[in-house]
Amino acid sequence: MQASMTSSFPLLHPVPADRAGVPSAAAAAARCAGTMAFSFDSSTLLQGQKAVTISHNGSVYRLQATKLGKLILTK
């Protein structure tokens, strides 16, 4: 028999904060939606490459790092 885990309190998710301790707008929006977005460092996605492709809903996108350290996502 499994124990039921019910509570009258809502499930709270931590909200990541920036260096000043202020929650980011995206993190706050995710919390309001009841979900928490995953966070990845760009080096994890790029794995030493200048660009990678990402498949999403049948479309292919290109994520590219610029010389100035910015990211560009194109379809």
Order of alpha helices (4+ residues) and beta strands (2+ residues): alpha-alpha-beta-beta-beta
